Amino acid sequence: MARSTAPEFSRNRVNKAGRAVRNGQASQEDNEVIENHRASHAHVLNAFQASLRNRARGKDITVAQRLKRRATIYDKLSRRPNFSLTEMQDIAGCRLIFKNLDDLSSFRKSFHNARFGHNLLTSDDRYNYVHAPKSDGYRGIHDVYEYRSTRRSGEPWNKLRIELQYRTVYQHAWSTAVEVAGLLTDNEHKFGRASGQYSEFFCLTSEIISRTFEASNSCRPDLALEELFSGVDSLDREIGILNIFQQYNAVAQHVSAIGSNMILIFNKRAPDAEKTKVVSFDSFAEAVRELGKIERANILESEPYDAVLVRAVAGPGQGSIQSAFRNYFADTRDFVSYLDSARSLL
């Protein structure tokens, strides 16, 4: 097994490189510093996925992991002017998807009681967007851990962070639709870069799904279900997003995942049937190296690709990667299905 990439630079040097990116003055060395910092988080991912896999075994839970793309890191640095790169909590991320809120809460409580040395930085529930949904309709719970190892072999990775993202299938379906809309229309609701019509559409649909399937409210608790659907229908006549989803869902049905270490590539310039590609690797380390090559080529070609490295950890059936990272397969079938089911209650 290939040795994990270890951090080669001090935290001060990493933060200096982050500031250079933010100021548009990054050198080749700065880019290499950031790439090393990003790649070193693969070790943290591997450490956490082992524990998550063991706890999810035999349960109806989908667990997957991913490294944050370099382009997304750079974008986040640009959007947050007072943000240090070493404070970025989600370069390494694990996503856990549950059938319902009770299962989510039970698993999360159990993991909080896990006996390991890693430090939970969010014990105050500051990122609990189920109890306090975001104003844009996002719901889910995020926990951030700081990696801690008492073994000499693990010390180089100490203080690196990882985000665990907990969602129900309903919350995940809505979030998937938001990200697909960003990929297909450039209306990035999750980053506050969407037109007013798109933003309101996703606020209304979040309320519909939350209220119908989880007996809770999101960001439009004051509206009746009839008013919510009236608003959705009016907005969809303007933006046609549900028709766009239906077109791309047809494409997504022909995408299959093979293996557990994969790079998903969404090419905006390709024909519809070729927009989403899947490349599988024998090892996670090999996949990390290949992602670096793809991203370097992406920069040279004016960034036509949206590429992400994912790894299936656990989940029912062979579709766990598609389930956890359905946005990269342009699959919003669950979202559309939940809206149809909710409409039948009118």
N, C-alpha and C positions, 0 to 999 in steps of 0.2 A: 504493500500500500504506500502511495506517495505521501511524503511528509507534508503536513499542513503548512501553508504560508505563514510565516511569523512576522510580526511587526518589526520593521527595520528602522523606524524613525521615532523620535521623541514626540510627545503630545504637542509641544510647542511648535515643532517643525510641521506637524500635520495641520495645526490650526493656521500657521503662516501660509501654507499652500491653499487652504480654504479661503483665506482672505484674498489671496492673489486671484483665485477664480472669481470671487465676488466682484473684484475691481476690474476684471477683464485683463489682467496682467499675468496670467499663469504661464510659467515657462514649461518646457518639456520635463524638467526635473520636478516641478510642482505636480504635474499630471502623474508622474511616476510615484510620487509620495502618496498621492490620494489613491491610486490604484492599489498600491501595497496595503494601505490602510483598509480599503474595501475588501480585498481578497483575504486578508487575515481573519476576517469575521467568519469565514467558512469553518474554521476550527470551533468557534462558538456554536455555530449552527449544529455541527455534528455532535457536540457535547449535549445540547439540549434535546435534540431529536431522539436520542437514545432513551432518555427518561420519558419523553412524551409518547414514544412508540410503545414502551412497556405499559404505561398507564392506559393507553387507548386500546390495547389489544383486547379483542373480543367484544368491544363496544361499538355502537353505531356512531362513530366519530371519524371525521375526515381530518387528517393532519398533513400539512405540507410546509415546506420551507423554501425560502428564496433569499438571494442576495440582492440588495437594492442596486438598480442599474446606475452606471456612472452618470448618465445624462440626468437622471432624476436627482441624484445627489447634487449636481451642479445647479439644477433648477431650484432646489430647496435652499441652497446657499444664497442664491440671488434673491429669493423671496423673503428671506429673514436676515436683515442686515446686521443684527446684533448676535447672531447665532454662531457658536464655535463648532467646527466640524467634529471635534471629539465629543461634543454633547449630543450629536445626532444619534437618536435612540433606535432607529429602525433600519440601519444598514443591513443587519441580520434580522430576519423576521420569520416567525412560525405562525401559520394560520390554522386555527382549529374551528371546525364547523360542526354544530350540534343540531339535533332534531328539534329541540325546544329549550326554553330558558331554564327549566329545572335541571336538565342534564348539563347545561353549560355551567350553572352555578355550582353544582355538585362536583364536577371535575375540577373547576378552578379552585374551589376550597381545598380539595385534596392536594392539588399541586402546590398551593401555598404552604401546606404542611409537610412538603417533601423534605427529606433530610439530606441536604447538600449545602455546600458553603457559599453558593451564589447568592448575591444580595438583591432582594426585591426592593426596587427604588420607588415603587408606586403603591405602597401599602395603604395610602390614604384614599385610594379609589379615585384619584384625580381624573383618570381617563375612563370612567364608567359612563359611556354614552347611551346606556340602556336606562339607567335611572335619570339621567339628564341628557336627553338627545341634543345633538348639535342643532344650531338654528337652520342648517341646510338640510336636515333630515337624516343625517348619518346616525346610525345606532350600532353599538357593539361595545366591547370592553377591551382595553389595551393594558397589559402589564409590561413593565420594563425591568429587566434584570441586568445586573452588573456581574460579569464573569469573574469568579474567584476560584483559584486552584491552590491547594496547599502543596501540591507536588511540584518539584523543581521543573519537571518537563512541561508543566502547564503554565508556569509563571509568565512567560512572554505575552500571554493573551489576557492577563489580569487587567481589569477595569474596562475591557471592551463591553459593549452593551448589546442586548438583543431585545426585540419587542415580540411579545406573544399577543396575538390578536384573536379574540374569542368572538364568534358570531353564531347566531342561529341560521338555519337554512333560509329563513325569510329575510333577515338582515343582509345575508350574503347575496341573495338574489337581487335586492335593490342596489347594493354597492356594485355588483357586477354590471347592472344596467347603466349606472352612472359612468363607469370606466369605459364601457363599450361606446357610449355616446361620445366620450372624449376622444376615443380612437377613430371613430368614423366621421365625426362632424367637427372636431376641434373645439367643441364646447365642453370645457373641463370644469364641471360643476364642483368637483371635490377640491379644486384649487381656487374657487371663486372667479374662474375665467370662463363664464358661460353667459349667454344672453339671458335677459330677464325671463323669456318664455321657457327656456330650458330649466333654469333654476326653479321657477315656480312649478313646473311639471314634476320635478323630482321631489320637491317639498310635499306636494299634494299626494303623490304616489307613496311616499314614505308613511304618511299619515294613514292612508288607506290600508296598506299592508300591516302596519303596526296594530291598528285598531281591530282589523278583521281576524288576524291570525295569532296575535299575542295579547289581546285584550289590554292594550296599553296605548298611550298617545305618543306622537312624535312632535312635529313642529307646527301643526295646524289643528290643535285640539278644539278650537272654537267653531269649526265648521262641521255641519252634518254630512253624513256619507253621500247624500244626494248632491250637496254642494261641491264636495270634493270631486266627484265624477264629472259633474258639469264643467268644472274648471279644467280637469284633465282632457275632456273631449274638445273643449274650445281651444286649448293650447295645442293639442295634437293636430287639429285642423290647420294650424299655422305652421308647425314645425315638422309634422309627418314622422315623428321619431318611431312610433310603433310600426309603421310600414318598413322603415329602415331595419328595425330589429328583425322583423319577419324575413326579410331578404337574406340577412346574414345568418340567421338561425339555420336556414336551409343549407348554407355552406358549412356551418359548424358540424352538422350531422355526419359529414364525410371525413372529419378529422379524428384520427385514433391515436392514442398514446401507447408507446412501446417502451418498456423499461422504466427505471425510477429516477435516473439522473438525466435531465433533459433541458434543452434550450428551446424556448418557444419564440418564434420570430414572426412579427406582424409587419408586412411590407406594404406600406400605403400606396406604393406605385405599381404594385402587381395587379393582374386581373383578379376579379373577385374570388375565383376558385383557387388562387395561389397566394392569397394574402396571408394566410396562416400556415406556417411550416413547423414541423417538430423534428428536432435532431436529438438522438439518444446516445448516451455514453456509458461506458462500463463503470466509470468511477466518477465521484463528485469532483475530485481534483482535476481530472481531465476536462470535465465540463467547465470548470472555472477558467482553465487556461484558454479553452476555445472561445468562451464568451469575451475574453480580452481581445482576441483577434477580431471577432465580429465587431466589437465596439470601435476598435481602431479603424477598421474599414468603413464603418458607419460615418465617422467624422469626415473621412476623406470624400465620401459620396454625399455630403450634405444631409446626413442623417435621415435616410428614408425608412430605416428600420426601428421598430420598437421591440427589443429583444430582452428576454428575462430568463434567468436560470431558476429552475424549480426542481424540487425533489419530493417525490411522494414518500411519505413516512408510514401512514396507516390509513385505513378507511375501507368501507365495504365495497367489494367488487374491484374491477379493474379500472374504474373511472375516477379514482380519487384525485388524480392530477387535473382532469377536466373539471371536476367539481370544485376544487380549491382555487384554481386559477382560470375559471371559466371565461373571464374577461378576455384572455388572450386567445381563446378560441371563438371569440365574438358570439358567445352563446347566452342569450337572454330568455331562453324558453321558460325557465321557472318564473321569472319576473312577469312575463306576459300571462302565464297560466294563473299566477296568484291574483293578478288584476281581474282576469275573467271570472275567477271564482268569487271574488269579492263583489263584482258587479251583479252576480246572480242573487245576491242578498237584497238588492234594491226592491 
